[in-house]
């Protein structure tokens, strides 16, 4: 568990992580909670952004070990929409079948192991919006969660990637990095 204070000295970019948090995120191989604001005692609200990868599935296992039966858990999957995607050709149908299979995997995990108040949701966004911007926009809305959880894909030499850094820097709530 790490605090988020930013770097010392002039703040050319106030969204930068503090040097201790930055180093820890790049080197620790265990799950990390980056605390940005205090959370009241009682049931908590978690949002976990999934991408149907094996890393995401491992991340869900880690997150499920943290939540209690009284908490709220929402899994979100960001998918791009376009005029071309609206046409139902064979490749789109194949993609839908794969996504449905993955949807049922996550939905079953929530039913069997998740808190009582849990759900899986697709979030449709235009193609020009990045997945990471869409995640931050979604969790920054009127129903802001206490925690945003992600399962980052670490780069061996660099620790965390730029997309993970974007989410950490721009999400207004505490972030749980489910990595192992």
PyMOL commands that set and color helices and strands:
alter all, ss='L'
color gray80, all
select helices_A, chain A and resi 19-27+54-64+83-86+90-113+131-139+162-170
alter helices_A, ss='H'
color red, helices_A
select strands_A, chain A and resi 2-3+32-35+45-49+72-81+117-126+147-150+174-177
alter strands_A, ss='S'
color yellow, strands_A
deselect
rebuild
show_as cartoon
